[in-house]
Amino acid sequence: MNMMAASFNTRVATPVIPAGRVSGPGMRQQLLWTARVRVLWLLAGFGLIALIALLRIASLGLAGQAPQRTSLEDALLPPRGEITDRNGAPLARAFPAYALRLNPEAMGDSGSPLVRSPEEVARGLKAIFPDIDEARMARRLMSGKAGYLRRRILPEEANRVFALGEIALEIPRETDRYYPQGTLAAHVLGYVVEEEGGKIGMEEVLEDHLSHPEKRNQPVALSIDARAQGALEDELRRGMLATNAIGAAGIVLDVDTGEVMALASLPEFDPNTAGASGAKNVFNRATNGVFELGSTFKPLSIAAAIDAGVVRDFGKSWDATPVAVGRRTIKDLHPHGTVLNVPQALVYSSNTVTARVADALGSEQLRKVMIDLGMDRRPFIELPAKGKPIWPAGPWSRVTNMTVSYGHGLAVTPLHLASAYAAMVNGGIWRPASLRKLAPADVPRGRRVFKESTSSRMRQLLRMISLYGTGRSADAPGYRVGGKTGSAEKAGVGGYRKTSLVSSFAAAFPMDAPRYVVVVVVDEPKGTVASSFQRTAAFTSAPIVGRLVPRIGPMLGVQPDDSRDVDISDLRYLVDRGE
């Protein structure tokens, strides 16, 4: 009985484990470990997926699909530096822009890259860009050739292109070269079309600086003043249209440094619209066009004669009758008697007296002066487009010497003439022209061509031409302008073309202390109604200078002053003002 009771008590003491519970601590640990392993496998799977995605992104980056930046500074800088005028006004800068391209491989298969037909897509693009040729665009899309459909589009236009739903029409964001002043100084700046057309002008000259990783954050200041540049272009355009000319050129040059304050060639072009085929009207008449500049050479020849001592007595009478030399006869267009002194010869623009003075000087001496003035080689300036002078070969004959003295038989650019006039009025020092803004320490020393005394005398004579001679229409009150007109027929097949004229005016101001030279050339003027269609420089080029100088003088630090002038009292009596 006791044994049975004990057995019963033992069975009662063994607990009954409900279904679903772990029977012991060992089993519980095993289940927890299994759960942890499953979680780790799940995390490892997610990690592997993330790693694959990162490797894919990295591979795309290494393949050149993403821009490479080495620093924050590099990321913030534009890929090309800025060009400014001498006062910091922007002339060329990098600008974010959108383009429209066709990518025939965008769909990733060998089928058509477009969802709809090329005609339908072209119709949709025509609605966004009304200026495109719809039929031509349809043919372009049908060709399936990758490339630009439009180089520059606006953000709102980009949104409308996206709405067309064509994956093959890609809109990459690029950096555009933007010229905020439009056509202003276009022949100085040139343009950049990176992928297609390369570079011209100062954009080409400054390439190393503008694209240098460590220099492109520093804007390059040109010598030109945007205000003076605008005034020059405006007056040239006005004169060109008034005379129905085919073109014009102008230069404003600092006589002491050689810095170009303004340089223009018309007709102009817009560098913002230059494409793969370049742009129209890029020919630069100021630095690349060579012309026989006529009587503007007479002061240079007289200066050479004064310097050599051939002209000492300004009251001496020189034979002004026609000059028979070889098989030709040199005459004056408007004779002023049978004899003239040197001041009269310049005031009345006498070919015959100038030719006789040059004959007395000798061909070797005049040739040497022209070489010293750089007339025998391309003009000195940074621009790549520089015209080669038509220079008489070998030793100059007597007739060549005479004709060159009054601006025939030698063709140069307007820039040649501007640099020569600067040397003639600044004390006799020739310096190369420059389109870079120069610090005082960077101004070239130059070379002496004329004596200081000769330069002083030429300032008097040039002022007298503007007061009493053919340059009167250039005399801006208060600015003491002095200069010389020049008109020459253009050379053609078989001789000179009497119906094609180049009229020019070379001047400096203020003549009592010259600061700037101004040269204006009008190509083939037809004349104006007011001048009874006179085509010569007195009616075409000189008035342009007369209007320009009062506009640019204050901008360049020259104020009008009627109380000052160059002293011509010792020469005035030599000119008969009644002629």
HELIX and SHEET records of a PDB file:
HELIX    1   1 ASN A    2  ALA A   13  1                                  12    
HELIX    2   2 PRO A   25  LEU A   60  1                                  36    
HELIX    3   3 GLY A   61  GLN A   65  3                                   5    
HELIX    4   4 LEU A   72  LEU A   76  1                                   5    
HELIX    5   5 PRO A  118  ILE A  128  1                                  11    
HELIX    6   6 GLU A  134  SER A  143  1                                  10    
HELIX    7   7 PRO A  155  ALA A  163  1                                   9    
HELIX    8   8 ALA A  186  LEU A  189  1                                   4    
HELIX    9   9 GLY A  201  VAL A  205  1                                   5    
HELIX   10  10 GLU A  207  LEU A  210  1                                   4    
HELIX   11  11 ALA A  226  ALA A  242  1                                  17    
HELIX   12  12 PRO A  271  THR A  273  5                                   3    
HELIX   13  13 GLY A  294  PHE A  297  5                                   4    
HELIX   14  14 LYS A  298  ALA A  308  1                                  11    
HELIX   15  15 VAL A  342  VAL A  347  1                                   6    
HELIX   16  16 ASN A  351  LEU A  361  1                                  11    
HELIX   17  17 SER A  363  ASP A  372  1                                  10    
HELIX   18  18 ARG A  398  SER A  405  1                                   8    
HELIX   19  19 PRO A  414  VAL A  425  1                                  12    
HELIX   20  20 PRO A  440  ASP A  442  5                                   3    
HELIX   21  21 GLU A  452  TYR A  468  1                                  17    
HELIX   22  22 ARG A  472  ALA A  474  5                                   3    
HELIX   23  23 ALA A  542  ILE A  552  1                                  11    
HELIX   24  24 PRO A  554  LEU A  556  5                                   3    
HELIX   25  25 SER A  569  ARG A  572  1                                   4    
SHEET    1   A 4 GLY A 147  ILE A 153  0                                        
SHEET    2   A 4 PRO A  90  LEU A 102 -1                                        
SHEET    3   A 4 ILE A  83  THR A  84 -1                                        
SHEET    4   A 4 VAL A 220  ALA A 221  1                                        
SHEET    1   B 3 GLY A 147  ILE A 153  0                                        
SHEET    2   B 3 PRO A  90  LEU A 102 -1                                        
SHEET    3   B 3 LEU A 169  GLU A 170 -1                                        
SHEET    1   C 3 GLY A 147  ILE A 153  0                                        
SHEET    2   C 3 PRO A  90  LEU A 102 -1                                        
SHEET    3   C 3 ARG A 173  TYR A 178 -1                                        
SHEET    1   D 2 TYR A 191  VAL A 193  0                                        
SHEET    2   D 2 GLY A 198  ILE A 200 -1                                        
SHEET    1   E 5 VAL A 260  LEU A 266  0                                        
SHEET    2   E 5 GLY A 247  ASP A 254 -1                                        
SHEET    3   E 5 TYR A 516  ASP A 523 -1                                        
SHEET    4   E 5 GLY A 495  PHE A 509 -1                                        
SHEET    5   E 5 GLY A 482  GLY A 492 -1                                        
SHEET    1   F 2 TRP A 318  ASP A 319  0                                        
SHEET    2   F 2 VAL A 339  LEU A 340 -1                                        
SHEET    1   G 2 VAL A 323  VAL A 325  0                                        
SHEET    2   G 2 ARG A 328  ILE A 330 -1                                        
SHEET    1   H 2 ILE A 429  TRP A 430  0                                        
SHEET    2   H 2 ARG A 447  ARG A 448 -1                                        
END                                                                             
